[in-house]
Amino acid sequence: MNILDKITTHKRTEVASRKELYPTKLLEKSIYFETPVVSLRKYLLREDKSGIIAEFKRHSPSKGDIHPYAKVEEVSIGYMQAGASALSILTDEKFFKGKNADLTEARKYNFCPILRKDFVVDEYQIIEAKSIGADAVLLIAECLDKQEVARLAKFAKSLGLEVLMEVHSMRQLDKITSDLDVVGVNNRNLETFEVSINTSLELFDAIPKEFVRISESGISNVENILTLKAAGYQGFLIGEHFMRDAEPHKCAQKFIREINAAVPATLAAKL
């Protein structure tokens, strides 16, 4: 059993417990149920933004503590001021030391798309995502069969949420459904935990063009971004590279400035 299997097994038990503690009708009373979402898809395509989904992540089951005492308000505001296109907030508590309140706090201080980064296995979690202020939810193809992806994506769209489906390999692309907005390629091998952007490069052409395509994990330098942009990727989810810095938002600011400086130079070199 790999770590993803362990997480999803626990998640099903956790969801059953949360359903008893916080019934759906209670979640639906949240002020965020009446608030229109901010489009992740549109922000990723904005030319005045970097295409970066900047992630708030305290801990990793494979790497241990990353930045356990980081402040959501400071980091999330700083990310957006740095030019990030969107935020990703880890809300899983057991394996990533996140919490739903982190996302709600980020929502309080930012008008931007916020992705709830969690392990969705049940419609209840999508209602929960809406109730805490998320604009988009993540569906991990490795955790779900084709019918589950289709059902959960359709349900998310019925609540007005956008959907990012994450794949790790070519065989998972057959789970793509029309209710997705973004398809992300995770560069991490779930068996070895090694990361390589070659995974994104190999899968790009197989992802239908109607979806915004993003690359996730293992992106740590401007050269990675330039290579992925040249392949056609429109978004880049970066968390650990920023969060390992003492001041994640300042690391993001420096990184995005370097991208902005490098992209014009790259274009000029092609002329």
JOBELLIN-V247890 format. One record per helix or strand of 3 or more residues. SS is the DSSP state (@ for helix, = for strand). FROM is the first residue (numbers start at 1). LEN is the number of residues. If there is no record, write none. Layout:
SS:FROM:LEN
SS:FROM:LEN
This chain:
@:3:19
@:24:4
@:31:4
@:40:6
=:52:5
@:72:11
=:86:5
@:100:10
=:113:5
@:123:10
=:136:5
@:141:3
@:146:13
=:162:6
@:170:6
=:182:5
@:198:9
=:212:5
@:222:10
=:235:4
@:240:4
@:248:23
